[in-house]
Amino acid sequence: MFIDGIKFFLWLALIGFHILGFIAALDAIWKGRTSQGSVAWAVTLILFPYLAVPLYWLFGDRKFYGYINARRSGDLKINALAQNLRLKFQKDNLISHDEQPDISVVERLADMPSTSYNKAELLINGENTFKAIFSGIDHAKCYILVQFYKIHDDNLGKKLQSKLIHKAREGVKIYLLYDDIGCTGLPQSYFNKMRKNGILVSNFKNRKGWAYRLRLNFRNHRKIVVVDGEIAYVGGLNVTDKYMGTQKKYGFWRDTHVKVEGPSVLSTQLPFISDWYWATNNVPELNWEPKYNKKWKNIVLVLPSGPADELETCGIFFVHSINSAKKRLWITSPYFVPDQQVLCALQLAGLRGVDVRLMIPEKSDLLITNLSALSYLDDITKAGVKVYRYSKGLLHQKTMLIDDERSMVGTANLDNRSFRINFEINMLFSNKEFATKVEAMMLEDFSNSFRITNDDYTKKPFWYKLAVKIARLLAPVQ
């Protein structure tokens, strides 16, 4: 009798999983943002519901509900800040008069104008980046905004903690925002020590409400530091020792950040404030008066993006940037898992004679994305795209050079996660002098890379090619 009862409940559970799988498949088809992703989920949920249903519950969401509604609440404070900032830029004649269509499109995506009179400095690799960030922190007078995807309680993490505590004791207001998933394993004692010293600390809260606590799909991948509304730091580096190239497992870590001064700093504050309000229901009192010098010639557009956007901002930005290239398009990305739109844009750029170069790592910290990248070699190299693999160390920078004047430094990778699932921030620069510096940096990186073709993939053993094919199948959900 007891055995019969167990069998009954097992059969009931199996039937239940298949019913849940079918319902989840309908949900994936109804809410999916790409046909490839919807098909991948639907087929998996129907054929393998025992494994797929829990995974879909954890990773299946593609839309970050509630974020915009939260932003619009609270007497519309954040929307009012954004509107007032636009008016301030207009009144002070800080809005760039570059009215070319390719810039105006990105401005509409950003919902903010590009601004003139900015100063930009490339920060190459961990030592230069954190030397600059720590110097900015040391000179802070009023407040510091800090947001990172990953923070570890290691040497670099402890140094950041120490410097922030020191400034908090001096009376500087400090707001620290971190991502739950990126900081998995970081002891709460690390943040509690900061809180005891007056630092305001919050996790991003990837989802609110008991029904969504296990939803792990979304990441706040932004890396932002703002000092007094006068200096901002944005780029690819997180706060862990491996980004300093001191860990044997990863070796030399190739990454890029950028330091900006000017009106664009205030545009960088806005996405931080939106994230902070989502997490805490509080809007900090900050400086919104732009500090600039008319000798600074860089035109900068700050482009935040994320799964709460009405449009797929990040993916559209990359497609548009690729399509706008006339002579040259150089891109570096640690993870290359493009969707069909980006893939076609790259092919078209190569076919129309643009010097398209894509730099990806030879070794990666994510095996599946490294394998997926190789599956696109035949698609893009046939169209004239030149692919390079960086061999000096682990390439993690996210940069782009378009023709002779436009360049980008940011947090977004060329993958589905950055296009649709992560909260990201990229900076687009329009300045020939700065683009020349980006060019020199990338030429140095190309000198530490080797060019590959599809032949390099076809010569691999069968088991390797099979792994690449399987990784490609999982591309829509990576």
Secondary structure, DSSP 8 states (H G I E B T S, - for coil): -HHHHHHHHHHHHHHHHHHHHHHHHHHHHHH-SSHHHHHHHHHHHHH-HHHHHHHHHHH-----TTHHHHHH-TTTHHHHHHHHHHHHHHHTT-B-----HHHHHHHHHHTS--EEEEEEEEEEHHHHHHHHHHHHHHT-SSEEEEEES-B-SSHHHHHHHHHHHHHHHTT-EEEEEE-TTTTTT--HHHHHHHHHTT-EEEE--SS-SGGGTT----EE---EEEETTTEEEEES--BSGGGGT--TTT-SEE-EEEEEESTHHHHHHHHHHHHHHHHHS-------S----TT--EEEEEEEE-TTSSS-HHHHHHHHHHHH-SSEEEEE-S-EE--HHHHHHHHHHHHTT-EEEEEEESS-S-HHHHHHHHTTHHHHHTTT-EEEEE-SSEE---EEEETTTEEEEES--EEHIIIIIEEEEEEEEE-HHHHHHHHHHHHHHHHTEEEE-HHHHHTS-HHHHHHHHHHHHTGGG-
